[in-house]
Amino acid sequence: MNVKASYVPRQGFWYLVPSLSVFTVFWIIPLFLVIGYSFFHFIYGTHPHFVGFSQYQQLFETGLFWQSLKVTFLFALGVVVVGSAISLLFAVLLYQGIRAVGLFRALFFLPYVMPVVATSTVWLWMYQPSVGIIDRILGLIGLPNNIGWVNEPTLALISVIIYTIWFSFGFTMLLFLAGLTNIPRELLEAAQVDGASGWHQFWHIIWPLLSPTTLFVIVINTINAFQTFTQIYALTRGGPLNGTTTLTYLIYEMAFNYFHFGEASAQAVIFFALILGLTGLQFWVSRKSIYYGG
């Protein structure tokens, strides 16, 4: 028995070697390299030299870093709060049993499986002043139709948020819909017999039982929002006037436009710690408000 007990874990380990190798090469090693580079002044073509925490200190004294941090939080707030609310609304509507539910689910999920660059290009054309379809529709109903959606600092971030909500809407809605299907309909029917309105059913039954799914959606959407890069690159290139320069886009610019790999690594470490801290905070705050049943 002792021989078999020691043999099985070793055999199982060899089955894990392929996946562990990929994880180590593409995740663990780059993570430690980035952490190491953050302590070196490392510009492409020059020899790196150790500078300690001075790059972190310089970051916290740079206005552009704080600007990108502000833009990142505003972007994440808009995408997570507004996007999750809209997705939940449509998930509840589909849960009510409207006709052609499968068709609507497929149509809503379709943008999520399409290439971000392709859909961003279409939206960039839609955002064009005067000639874009959005401004043309506004002109038909008598509203101003020469709006610089991605050319004005006050509107560019909102435009990227709108696109991101549209892109991720189907995925988030399906998560909520999956959570709704696990709610016993007997509870809703009993509440309806007792005279509870639709709002009371949602607030006192659906919402508490949906809290685990809501936590998962918020955590996933927050991480995705902080990591957003492609649509910002395709729509605005971080502009105008750094109005859409998030922390991820700033890391990209610092590393691949200016080749300051050490400073970019320091930004990446701060970015990683920020996501880790926010995720932990979300789980800590939700410990007493999440109902898991039983």
C-alpha positions as CSV (number, residue, x, y, z in Angstrom):
1,M,0.0,0.0,0.0
2,N,2.8,2.4,0.8
3,V,4.5,1.7,-2.6
4,K,1.3,2.4,-4.5
5,A,0.6,5.5,-2.4
6,S,4.0,7.0,-3.3
7,Y,3.8,5.9,-6.9
8,V,0.5,7.5,-7.8
9,P,1.4,11.1,-7.0
10,R,4.7,10.7,-9.0
11,Q,2.8,9.4,-12.0
12,G,0.3,12.2,-11.7
13,F,3.1,14.8,-11.6
14,W,4.4,13.6,-15.0
15,Y,0.9,14.2,-16.5
16,L,1.1,17.8,-15.2
17,V,4.6,18.5,-16.6
18,P,3.4,19.8,-20.1
19,S,0.9,22.3,-18.7
20,L,3.3,23.3,-15.8
21,S,6.1,23.8,-18.4
22,V,3.9,26.2,-20.4
23,F,2.8,28.0,-17.3
24,T,6.4,28.3,-16.1
25,V,7.8,29.5,-19.4
26,F,5.1,32.0,-20.3
27,W,3.9,33.2,-16.8
28,I,6.3,32.5,-13.9
29,I,9.6,33.3,-15.6
30,P,8.3,36.5,-17.3
31,L,6.8,37.6,-14.0
32,F,10.1,37.4,-12.2
33,L,11.9,39.0,-15.1
34,V,9.6,42.0,-15.0
35,I,10.0,42.3,-11.3
36,G,13.8,42.2,-11.7
37,Y,13.9,44.7,-14.6
38,S,11.9,47.2,-12.5
39,F,15.0,47.7,-10.4
40,F,17.2,48.5,-13.4
41,H,17.5,51.5,-15.6
42,F,17.2,49.5,-18.8
43,I,16.8,51.2,-22.2
44,Y,17.1,49.2,-25.4
45,G,20.6,49.3,-26.8
46,T,22.2,50.2,-23.5
47,H,23.6,48.2,-20.6
48,P,21.1,48.0,-17.7
49,H,22.3,49.2,-14.4
50,F,20.8,48.8,-10.9
51,V,18.9,51.8,-9.6
52,G,16.8,50.2,-6.8
53,F,13.4,51.8,-6.1
54,S,14.2,55.1,-7.8
55,Q,12.1,54.2,-10.9
56,Y,9.1,53.6,-8.6
57,Q,9.7,57.0,-7.0
58,Q,9.9,58.7,-10.3
59,L,6.6,57.1,-11.4
60,F,4.8,58.5,-8.4
61,E,6.2,61.9,-9.1
62,T,5.1,61.8,-12.8
63,G,1.8,63.5,-13.8
64,L,1.3,61.2,-16.7
65,F,1.3,58.1,-14.5
66,W,-1.4,59.6,-12.2
67,Q,-3.4,60.7,-15.3
68,S,-3.3,57.2,-16.7
69,L,-4.3,55.7,-13.3
70,K,-7.3,58.1,-13.2
71,V,-8.3,57.2,-16.7
72,T,-8.0,53.5,-15.9
73,F,-10.3,53.8,-12.9
74,L,-12.8,55.9,-14.8
75,F,-12.8,53.4,-17.7
76,A,-13.2,50.4,-15.3
77,L,-15.9,52.1,-13.4
78,G,-18.0,52.8,-16.5
79,V,-17.5,49.4,-18.0
80,V,-18.1,47.4,-14.9
81,V,-21.0,49.3,-13.4
82,V,-22.9,50.4,-16.5
83,G,-22.0,47.3,-18.5
84,S,-23.0,44.8,-15.7
85,A,-26.3,46.7,-15.0
86,I,-27.3,46.5,-18.7
87,S,-26.3,42.9,-19.0
88,L,-28.3,42.0,-15.9
89,L,-31.3,43.8,-17.2
90,F,-31.3,41.9,-20.5
91,A,-30.6,38.6,-18.7
92,V,-33.7,39.1,-16.6
93,L,-35.7,39.9,-19.7
94,L,-34.5,36.7,-21.4
95,Y,-35.1,34.7,-18.2
96,Q,-38.8,35.7,-18.3
97,G,-39.2,33.4,-21.3
98,I,-39.6,35.7,-24.3
99,R,-39.8,34.1,-27.8
100,A,-36.6,33.1,-29.7
101,V,-34.4,33.2,-26.6
102,G,-31.7,31.2,-28.3
103,L,-31.6,33.6,-31.3
104,F,-31.2,36.6,-29.0
105,R,-28.5,34.9,-27.0
106,A,-26.5,34.1,-30.1
107,L,-26.9,37.7,-31.5
108,F,-25.8,39.2,-28.2
109,F,-22.8,36.9,-27.8
110,L,-21.7,37.3,-31.4
111,P,-19.6,40.5,-30.9
112,Y,-17.6,38.8,-28.1
113,V,-16.3,36.1,-30.4
114,M,-15.4,38.6,-33.2
115,P,-11.8,40.1,-33.5
116,V,-11.5,43.2,-31.5
117,V,-9.5,45.0,-34.2
118,A,-12.1,44.3,-36.8
119,T,-15.1,45.5,-34.7
120,S,-13.0,48.5,-33.4
121,T,-12.4,49.5,-37.0
122,V,-16.1,49.4,-37.8
123,W,-16.9,51.5,-34.7
124,L,-14.2,54.0,-35.7
125,W,-16.0,54.5,-38.9
126,M,-19.3,54.8,-37.0
127,Y,-17.7,57.5,-34.8
128,Q,-16.5,59.6,-37.7
129,P,-17.9,63.2,-37.6
130,S,-20.7,63.9,-40.1
131,V,-20.1,60.8,-42.3
132,G,-20.3,58.2,-39.5
133,I,-23.6,56.4,-39.1
134,I,-24.1,57.7,-35.5
135,D,-23.8,61.3,-36.6
136,R,-26.0,60.7,-39.6
137,I,-28.8,59.2,-37.4
138,L,-28.4,62.2,-35.1
139,G,-28.8,64.5,-38.1
140,L,-31.9,62.8,-39.3
141,I,-33.6,63.4,-35.9
142,G,-32.5,67.0,-35.8
143,L,-29.6,66.8,-33.3
144,P,-26.0,68.0,-33.8
145,N,-24.3,65.7,-36.2
146,N,-20.7,66.9,-36.3
147,I,-19.4,65.4,-33.1
148,G,-15.8,64.3,-32.6
149,W,-16.5,61.2,-30.7
150,V,-12.9,60.0,-30.6
151,N,-11.3,63.4,-31.3
152,E,-12.4,65.3,-28.3
153,P,-10.8,64.6,-24.8
154,T,-14.2,64.8,-23.1
155,L,-15.9,62.3,-25.4
156,A,-13.1,59.9,-26.4
157,L,-13.1,57.9,-23.1
158,I,-16.9,57.7,-23.2
159,S,-16.7,56.4,-26.8
160,V,-14.2,53.7,-25.8
161,I,-16.4,52.7,-22.8
162,I,-19.5,52.4,-25.1
163,Y,-17.6,50.2,-27.5
164,T,-16.3,48.0,-24.6
165,I,-19.7,47.6,-23.1
166,W,-21.1,46.6,-26.5
167,F,-18.3,44.1,-27.0
168,S,-18.5,42.4,-23.6
169,F,-22.2,42.7,-23.2
170,G,-23.1,39.2,-24.5
171,F,-20.5,37.4,-22.4
172,T,-21.6,39.1,-19.2
173,M,-25.3,38.6,-20.0
174,L,-24.8,34.9,-20.5
175,L,-23.1,34.7,-17.1
176,F,-26.1,36.3,-15.4
177,L,-28.4,34.2,-17.4
178,A,-26.6,31.0,-16.2
179,G,-27.0,32.3,-12.7
180,L,-30.7,33.0,-13.1
181,T,-31.4,29.5,-14.4
182,N,-30.1,28.1,-11.1
183,I,-32.7,30.0,-9.1
184,P,-35.7,27.7,-8.2
185,R,-38.7,28.9,-10.0
186,E,-40.8,27.6,-7.1
187,L,-39.6,30.5,-5.0
188,L,-40.7,33.1,-7.6
189,E,-44.1,31.3,-8.1
190,A,-44.6,31.3,-4.3
191,A,-43.8,35.0,-4.1
192,Q,-46.1,35.7,-7.0
193,V,-48.9,33.8,-5.2
194,D,-48.3,35.9,-2.1
195,G,-48.7,39.1,-4.2
196,A,-45.1,40.1,-4.6
197,S,-44.5,42.5,-7.5
198,G,-41.8,41.9,-10.1
199,W,-39.6,44.4,-8.4
200,H,-40.0,42.8,-5.0
201,Q,-39.3,39.4,-6.5
202,F,-36.1,40.7,-8.0
203,W,-34.9,42.6,-5.0
204,H,-35.7,40.0,-2.3
205,I,-35.3,36.7,-4.2
206,I,-33.4,37.0,-7.5
207,W,-30.8,39.5,-6.4
208,P,-29.7,37.7,-3.2
209,L,-29.5,34.3,-4.9
210,L,-27.7,35.9,-7.8
211,S,-25.0,37.4,-5.6
212,P,-22.3,34.7,-6.3
213,T,-22.7,35.2,-10.0
214,T,-22.6,39.0,-9.5
215,L,-19.4,38.8,-7.6
216,F,-17.8,36.6,-10.3
217,V,-19.0,39.1,-13.0
218,I,-17.6,42.1,-11.2
219,V,-14.2,40.5,-10.6
220,I,-13.9,39.3,-14.2
221,N,-15.1,42.5,-15.7
222,T,-12.8,44.6,-13.4
223,I,-9.7,42.5,-14.4
224,N,-10.7,42.7,-18.1
225,A,-11.3,46.4,-17.9
226,F,-7.9,47.1,-16.3
227,Q,-6.2,45.0,-19.0
228,T,-8.0,46.6,-21.9
229,F,-5.6,47.6,-24.7
230,T,-6.6,46.6,-28.2
231,Q,-9.7,48.9,-28.6
232,I,-7.8,51.8,-27.1
233,Y,-5.0,51.3,-29.6
234,A,-7.5,50.9,-32.5
235,L,-9.8,53.7,-31.7
236,T,-7.8,56.5,-30.1
237,R,-4.1,55.6,-29.7
238,G,-4.4,56.8,-26.1
239,G,-5.4,60.3,-27.2
240,P,-6.5,63.0,-27.6
241,L,-4.3,64.7,-25.0
242,N,-3.8,61.3,-23.2
243,G,-7.5,61.3,-22.5
244,T,-7.7,57.5,-23.1
245,T,-4.2,56.6,-22.0
246,T,-4.8,53.8,-19.5
247,L,-2.1,52.2,-17.4
248,T,-1.8,49.3,-19.9
249,Y,-1.4,51.6,-22.8
250,L,1.2,53.7,-20.9
251,I,3.2,50.5,-20.3
252,Y,3.0,49.6,-24.0
253,E,4.1,53.1,-25.0
254,M,7.0,53.2,-22.5
255,A,8.2,49.7,-23.5
256,F,7.7,49.6,-27.3
257,N,7.6,53.2,-28.4
258,Y,10.3,54.7,-26.1
259,F,12.1,51.3,-25.3
260,H,12.4,52.2,-21.6
261,F,12.0,48.6,-20.4
262,G,13.0,49.2,-16.8
263,E,10.4,52.0,-16.3
264,A,7.7,50.0,-18.1
265,S,8.5,47.0,-15.9
266,A,8.0,49.1,-12.8
267,Q,4.6,50.2,-14.2
268,A,3.7,46.6,-14.9
269,V,4.6,45.6,-11.3
270,I,2.4,48.4,-9.9
271,F,-0.4,47.3,-12.3
272,F,-0.2,43.7,-11.1
273,A,-0.3,44.8,-7.5
274,L,-3.2,47.1,-8.2
275,I,-5.3,44.3,-9.8
276,L,-4.3,41.9,-7.1
277,G,-5.3,44.3,-4.4
278,L,-8.6,45.3,-6.0
279,T,-9.6,41.6,-6.5
280,G,-8.8,40.9,-2.8
281,L,-10.8,43.9,-1.7
282,Q,-13.8,42.8,-3.7
283,F,-13.7,39.3,-2.1
284,W,-13.2,40.8,1.4
285,V,-16.1,43.3,1.0
286,S,-18.4,40.7,-0.4
287,R,-17.8,38.0,2.3
288,K,-20.9,39.1,4.3
289,S,-23.1,40.0,1.4
290,I,-22.8,36.9,-0.8
291,Y,-25.3,34.1,-0.4
292,Y,-24.1,30.7,-1.5
293,G,-27.1,28.7,-0.3
294,G,-27.2,25.9,2.2
